[in-house]
Amino acid sequence: MFAADFWARVPHQLSFLPDRLWGHVFLAFSSILAGVLISIPLGIYCSRRPKFEKVAVTIANIIQTIPGMALLAIMVFALDRTGMVPAWIALVLYSILPILRNTIAGMKTVDPGCLEAADGIGLNKWQRLRIVELPLAAPTIIAGVRTASAWVVGAATLAYPVGATSLGDYIFAGLQTSNPVALMVGCVFSAGLALLLDGILGGLEIASQKRSLTWALGSVGCLVLVAISPLMLKVFQQDKLLTTTDREIASNDFVQERPYVIGGKPFTEQYILIDYLQGVLAEENRETAVKSGLGSTVVLDALERGDIDCYVDYTGTLWATEMQRTDNVSTAEMMIDIGTYLKEGSGVLNLGPLGFRNDYVFAMRKEQADELGIQSIGDLVPHADKLTAACEIEFWSRPEWANVQSKYGLQFGNTKSMDANLMYGALTRGDADVIVAYRTDGRLASGEIVELADPQFALPPYDAVLLISPRLAKDRAATEKLRNLVNTISTEKMRKANGTVDIDKKPIPEAVKVLNSQAS
């Protein structure tokens, strides 16, 4: 039964393959090419100047020691943008060290007798480099490129959290929605691409060793085929693309210059809402693209810059993290203040609440909570030094946690950071005593987990609100279509939709059907 369901879900995941494979191939190939163009000339220069070599290799080593995710984060903050550009620059930097090292090594291992012979027949330094040194060093240099390609293809999967499309979309989304099919597709194709690229570059290495034009042309041809493979896959999805007429003219004679990009954060509910919003805009014949898995501050920054055009956020996040507000006000006043802040600050339009709240909630195993007599966050305080709390890493650095500590004096003996989907397993196994979950998570309704009250109102309300960019706001028909979603999704319906994915292990489109159903 499981196997049949598993394979039945593969075609749905493969429908995303052309775009994700194209993003991955573009990132990997272009960054490796840039790394080659930087590292080989630099390596040649370093091979002739030992002092400069030490400096260059040391800098490249330092870059290589920075974890991939950290390097991506640095690029996002340094460039103040998300998407392909910071991911591409990070991958270029990552590719430099192995190519640089091997270029230096290759140039230094050229037989001095060959160099003397080149000088003897009157070759100048450029002719000697082109005719003698580079051909002899080529196998070693290409070996460095092979190493760099393996690193880059693997690291490109990490581009997902900064909004760059890649095969990492499968892996992160699969982890965050407990979807083994997505995980399998992402792992198989990313590993396959790495092995394929390594084999092709191995062919170039053989060509350089044998001085074989046939091997060289064959390898280059294979590289071209791999590079255009995503476009070839697109051909098989033509029936899913908009027609020329649909693309150029949508309802109300509105001409859409480029797709509206729907953004989202890295958890199940956001993936569902992205698909839901895509369907709503499709009803107005609007083209859409997706940037999912963005962090709370990154996604709003992306909307303000115009990198994305709409997404669903939560009032508590905007109030505490973006506006740095800690005062308790009514829901209506909070909604007005947030709308004014966004509109005046960046032109972002708050269309209103979708109707459900996804508050942060502290939760425990019911058995343990009853044993310790814990019903509220305040009741945790006498036992906190013996308890382990787990939640997503973002929460521990958010102002909401600081406010909880301030109002309750709460300090756990141990804290853990993990993906939201892993928290519940940790709680049931006893690896964690307390988790900080989301109110609309379907797993909270299992009966085995109890929510803890917040009598001090340390955590603000988290009404889901639909935010759109100034560009999308100019499209009146699409804006009105989205505005019609206000107050249409109850907390219970959103919890049921989330449970469809997290508990029933069904694909995202099945959860979207829950949101589209009339019953609340």
Buried (B, 14 or more C-beta within 10 A) or exposed (E): EEEEEEEEBEEBBBEBBBBBBBBBBBBBBBBBEBBBEBBBEBBBBBBEEEEEBEEBBEBBEEBBEBEBBEBBBBBBEEEEBBBBBBBBBBBBBBBBBBBBBBBBBBBBEBEEEBBEEBEEEEBEEEEBBEEBBBBBBBBBBBBBBBBBBBBBBBBBBBBBBBBBBBBBBBBBBBBBBBBEBBBBBBBEBBEEBBEBBBEBBBBBBBBBEEEBEEBBEBBBEBBEEBBEBBEEBBEEEEEEEBEEEEBEEBEEEBEBEEBBBBBBBBBBBBBBBBBBBBBBBEEBBBBBBBBBBBBBEBBBBBBBBBBBBBBBBBBBBBBBBBBEBBEEBEEEEBBEBBBEBBBEEBBBBBBBBBBBBBBBBBBBBEEBBEEBEBBBBBBBBEBBEEBBBBBBEBBBEBBBBBBBEEBBEBEBEEBBEBBBBBBBEBBBEEBBBBBBBBBBBBBBBEEEBBBBEBEBEBBBBBBBBBBBBBBBBEBEBBBEBBEEBBEBBBBEBBBBBBBBBBBEBBBBEBBBEBBEEEEE
